[in-house]
Amino acid sequence: MILNAQNVEKLDTIYANDTKTVSLFFPKPIRQGMVGKSHFVFSYNKEIAQYFGLLQATPGVESNLLAITANGQVYSYILKYADTLQKLNYFISEQESIGNEKPSPNFLSTGEKTSSAIDTLISDQFTIFKETCTELLVNIKKKIIRSKRMNQIRLSVKNNTYKNNVLYFSMEIENKSTIDYDVNFLRFFISNSDGLKKKSSQTISKEPIFSYLQPLKIKAKTKSEFMVVFSKFTIDNHKKMMIELNEANGERNIRLKLAGRLVDNLE
């Protein structure tokens, strides 16, 4: 990714917390969004491109948000946690972009190299993720931490491993039925364990940073093992990790609860 840099100014700061949702409206649909620390969560529709994203945070050090819209414009902001929020909706103009991910025609005509250190860094990181996932699928203990079965579909978390500040989850979807299972989505949330109290029913989306061999279809009478990778995070005893498996054009849906102590019980 090469940034066609505009005038560099001090980055604006966006404040968020865990009791309210902050909405960010961009001038073009969001194609990609990344945060620097896992206690900030920026969620947006990855299936259907939309103009807005949602930001939440738990207490921690400041971080940053990098967002890229459909036309290649890049936006960058400082993120900070605040107990009280003065602003819940941000309407972002295209003038706030720090540049474009593609080089301008003038840049290309200079004959300068178009290779990017950012591209190389991302590629190297993904290579490390892929190699680690391959190794873990072969060598880790084949135990099952938690599973749930409904309508002859079983969703399992088989293992979780912490390595180089990254969490690797070994998962499996088993289809014991005679009908193929088409995956609509697999989503992850952090939720308070006591859903009976209204104030405890809030959830925060937890976005993976990488997945390996994650299936789109599980044939009848087969199973598929895969890896899902997260930036390091922990869960306290009052919260759970919720994993939601949703079927495309069907109703064989599963929601699996994983206690915080199981998430933190790492290999």
C-alpha positions as CSV (number, residue, x, y, z in Angstrom):
1,M,0.0,0.0,0.0
2,I,1.5,3.3,-1.1
3,L,0.2,6.5,0.4
4,N,-0.1,9.5,-1.9
5,A,0.5,11.8,1.0
6,Q,-1.3,15.1,1.5
7,N,-0.3,17.8,3.9
8,V,0.4,16.1,7.2
9,E,-1.4,17.5,10.2
10,K,-1.9,16.4,13.8
11,L,-4.3,13.5,13.9
12,D,-7.7,14.1,15.4
13,T,-8.7,12.1,18.5
14,I,-11.8,10.0,18.8
15,Y,-13.0,9.0,22.3
16,A,-14.9,5.8,23.0
17,N,-16.0,3.6,26.0
18,D,-17.8,0.4,26.8
19,T,-21.2,1.9,27.7
20,K,-22.0,3.7,24.5
21,T,-21.4,3.1,20.8
22,V,-19.6,5.7,18.7
23,S,-20.7,6.0,15.1
24,L,-18.3,7.0,12.3
25,F,-19.8,8.0,9.0
26,F,-17.4,8.1,6.0
27,P,-17.8,9.8,2.6
28,K,-17.4,6.5,0.8
29,P,-18.1,2.9,1.9
30,I,-15.6,1.3,4.2
31,R,-13.4,-1.3,2.7
32,Q,-11.0,-1.9,5.6
33,G,-10.6,-0.8,9.2
34,M,-7.9,-1.6,11.7
35,V,-7.1,-0.6,15.3
36,G,-3.8,-0.8,17.0
37,K,-4.9,-2.2,20.4
38,S,-7.4,-5.0,21.1
39,H,-9.3,-3.0,23.8
40,F,-10.6,-0.8,20.9
41,V,-13.0,-2.5,18.5
42,F,-14.0,-1.0,15.2
43,S,-16.8,-3.0,13.5
44,Y,-18.2,-2.5,10.0
45,N,-20.1,-4.6,7.5
46,K,-17.6,-6.8,5.6
47,E,-20.3,-8.5,3.5
48,I,-22.1,-5.4,2.2
49,A,-20.0,-2.2,2.0
50,Q,-21.6,0.6,4.1
51,Y,-20.7,4.1,4.9
52,F,-20.5,3.8,8.7
53,G,-18.6,1.9,11.3
54,L,-19.1,1.5,15.1
55,L,-16.4,2.0,17.7
56,Q,-16.3,0.8,21.3
57,A,-13.5,0.5,23.9
58,T,-12.6,-0.8,27.3
59,P,-10.1,1.0,29.6
60,G,-6.5,1.0,28.4
61,V,-3.8,3.0,26.7
62,E,-4.5,5.1,23.7
63,S,-4.3,3.6,20.2
64,N,-5.1,4.5,16.6
65,L,-7.6,3.7,13.9
66,L,-6.7,3.3,10.2
67,A,-9.6,3.1,7.8
68,I,-9.6,2.8,4.0
69,T,-12.7,3.5,1.9
70,A,-13.8,2.0,-1.4
71,N,-12.1,4.7,-3.4
72,G,-8.7,4.1,-1.7
73,Q,-8.8,7.1,0.6
74,V,-7.0,6.6,3.9
75,Y,-8.1,8.0,7.2
76,S,-6.2,7.9,10.5
77,Y,-7.2,8.9,14.0
78,I,-5.9,8.7,17.6
79,L,-8.2,6.6,19.8
80,K,-8.6,7.2,23.6
81,Y,-10.9,5.8,26.3
82,A,-13.0,8.2,28.2
83,D,-15.6,7.5,30.9
84,T,-17.8,10.4,29.6
85,L,-18.3,11.0,25.9
86,Q,-19.0,14.5,24.5
87,K,-19.6,13.2,21.0
88,L,-21.3,10.0,19.8
89,N,-21.4,10.6,16.0
90,Y,-18.6,11.6,13.7
91,F,-19.4,12.7,10.1
92,I,-16.0,12.5,8.3
93,S,-15.3,14.5,5.2
94,E,-13.0,13.5,2.4
95,Q,-10.8,16.4,3.2
96,E,-9.8,14.6,6.4
97,S,-8.1,11.8,4.4
98,I,-4.3,11.6,4.9
99,G,-3.9,10.3,1.4
100,N,-4.7,7.6,-1.1
101,E,-3.4,4.0,-1.0
102,K,-2.5,4.1,-4.7
103,P,0.3,6.3,-6.2
104,S,-0.8,9.2,-8.3
105,P,0.0,9.2,-12.1
106,N,2.7,11.9,-11.4
107,F,4.4,9.6,-8.9
108,L,4.4,6.7,-11.3
109,S,5.9,8.8,-14.1
110,T,9.0,9.6,-12.0
111,G,10.1,6.0,-12.3
112,E,10.5,5.6,-8.5
113,K,9.9,2.1,-7.1
114,T,6.3,1.4,-6.2
115,S,7.1,-1.3,-3.6
116,S,5.9,-0.4,-0.2
117,A,7.4,-1.2,3.2
118,I,3.8,-1.4,4.5
119,D,3.0,-4.0,1.9
120,T,6.1,-6.0,2.8
121,L,5.3,-5.8,6.6
122,I,1.7,-7.0,6.1
123,S,2.8,-9.8,3.8
124,D,5.5,-11.0,6.2
125,Q,3.0,-10.9,9.1
126,F,0.5,-13.0,7.2
127,T,3.2,-15.5,6.3
128,I,4.0,-15.9,10.0
129,F,0.3,-16.4,10.8
130,K,-0.1,-19.0,8.1
131,E,3.0,-20.9,9.1
132,T,2.1,-20.9,12.7
133,C,-1.5,-22.0,12.0
134,T,-0.2,-24.9,9.8
135,E,2.2,-26.0,12.6
136,L,-0.5,-25.8,15.3
137,L,-3.1,-27.8,13.3
138,V,-0.5,-30.6,13.1
139,N,1.1,-30.5,16.5
140,I,-1.3,-29.2,19.2
141,K,-3.2,-31.5,21.5
142,K,-6.5,-32.6,19.9
143,K,-8.6,-31.8,22.9
144,I,-12.0,-30.0,22.8
145,I,-12.4,-27.0,25.1
146,R,-16.1,-26.4,24.3
147,S,-18.6,-27.5,21.7
148,K,-22.3,-27.2,20.9
149,R,-24.4,-29.3,18.6
150,M,-27.8,-28.3,17.1
151,N,-29.6,-29.9,14.2
152,Q,-26.7,-32.3,13.5
153,I,-24.3,-29.4,13.2
154,R,-21.5,-29.2,15.8
155,L,-19.3,-26.1,16.4
156,S,-16.2,-26.8,18.5
157,V,-13.3,-24.8,20.0
158,K,-10.6,-27.5,20.1
159,N,-7.7,-25.6,21.4
160,N,-6.3,-22.1,22.0
161,T,-2.6,-21.1,22.0
162,Y,-0.8,-17.9,22.8
163,K,2.3,-17.1,20.8
164,N,4.1,-13.9,20.0
165,N,1.4,-11.7,21.5
166,V,-1.2,-13.4,19.3
167,L,-4.1,-15.8,20.2
168,Y,-4.6,-18.8,17.9
169,F,-8.0,-20.6,18.2
170,S,-8.3,-24.1,16.7
171,M,-11.9,-24.7,15.6
172,E,-14.0,-27.3,13.9
173,I,-17.4,-27.4,12.2
174,E,-18.9,-30.9,11.8
175,N,-21.9,-31.6,9.6
176,K,-23.5,-34.9,10.5
177,S,-26.6,-34.2,8.3
178,T,-27.2,-35.3,4.8
179,I,-27.5,-31.7,3.6
180,D,-24.5,-29.4,2.9
181,Y,-24.0,-26.6,5.3
182,D,-23.2,-23.1,3.7
183,V,-21.7,-20.7,6.1
184,N,-23.2,-17.2,6.1
185,F,-20.9,-15.8,8.8
186,L,-18.9,-16.7,11.9
187,R,-18.8,-13.9,14.4
188,F,-17.1,-13.4,17.8
189,F,-18.3,-11.2,20.7
190,I,-17.3,-10.4,24.3
191,S,-20.4,-10.4,26.5
192,N,-21.2,-10.1,30.2
193,S,-22.1,-13.6,31.5
194,D,-25.3,-12.5,33.3
195,G,-27.8,-11.8,30.5
196,L,-30.7,-11.4,32.9
197,K,-29.7,-7.9,33.8
198,K,-30.3,-5.2,31.2
199,K,-27.1,-3.4,32.1
200,S,-25.2,-6.7,31.6
201,S,-26.5,-7.5,28.2
202,Q,-24.0,-5.4,26.2
203,T,-21.7,-7.1,23.8
204,I,-18.5,-5.9,22.0
205,S,-17.5,-7.4,18.7
206,K,-14.1,-9.1,18.6
207,E,-12.7,-9.1,15.0
208,P,-10.1,-11.7,14.0
209,I,-6.9,-10.4,12.4
210,F,-6.4,-13.6,10.3
211,S,-8.1,-16.9,9.5
212,Y,-6.7,-20.1,8.0
213,L,-8.7,-22.7,6.1
214,Q,-12.0,-21.2,7.4
215,P,-14.7,-22.9,5.3
216,L,-17.5,-21.5,3.4
217,K,-19.2,-24.9,2.9
218,I,-19.1,-28.1,4.9
219,K,-20.2,-31.0,2.8
220,A,-22.7,-33.5,4.3
221,K,-21.2,-36.1,6.6
222,T,-17.9,-34.2,6.8
223,K,-16.1,-31.8,9.1
224,S,-13.7,-29.0,8.6
225,E,-10.9,-27.9,11.0
226,F,-9.5,-24.3,10.8
227,M,-7.7,-21.6,12.7
228,V,-8.9,-18.1,13.8
229,V,-6.3,-15.6,14.9
230,F,-6.8,-12.6,17.3
231,S,-4.6,-9.9,18.8
232,K,-3.9,-10.7,22.4
233,F,-6.9,-10.2,24.8
234,T,-8.1,-11.6,28.1
235,I,-11.6,-11.9,29.6
236,D,-12.5,-11.4,33.3
237,N,-14.6,-13.9,35.2
238,H,-17.8,-12.0,34.7
239,K,-17.7,-12.1,30.9
240,K,-17.8,-14.7,28.2
241,M,-16.7,-15.1,24.6
242,M,-19.7,-15.7,22.3
243,I,-19.2,-17.4,19.0
244,E,-22.1,-17.3,16.5
245,L,-22.3,-19.6,13.5
246,N,-25.0,-18.6,11.0
247,E,-26.2,-20.6,8.0
248,A,-26.8,-19.0,4.6
249,N,-30.3,-19.6,3.4
250,G,-31.1,-21.8,6.4
251,E,-31.8,-21.8,10.1
252,R,-29.2,-24.2,11.5
253,N,-27.6,-21.6,13.6
254,I,-25.4,-22.0,16.7
255,R,-24.3,-19.7,19.5
256,L,-21.4,-21.1,21.6
257,K,-20.5,-19.6,24.9
258,L,-16.8,-19.8,26.0
259,A,-16.1,-18.8,29.7
260,G,-13.3,-16.3,30.3
261,R,-11.3,-18.9,32.3
262,L,-11.3,-21.1,29.2
263,V,-10.0,-18.3,26.9
264,D,-7.2,-17.5,29.4
265,N,-6.3,-21.2,29.9
266,L,-3.7,-21.1,27.2
267,E,-1.3,-23.7,26.0
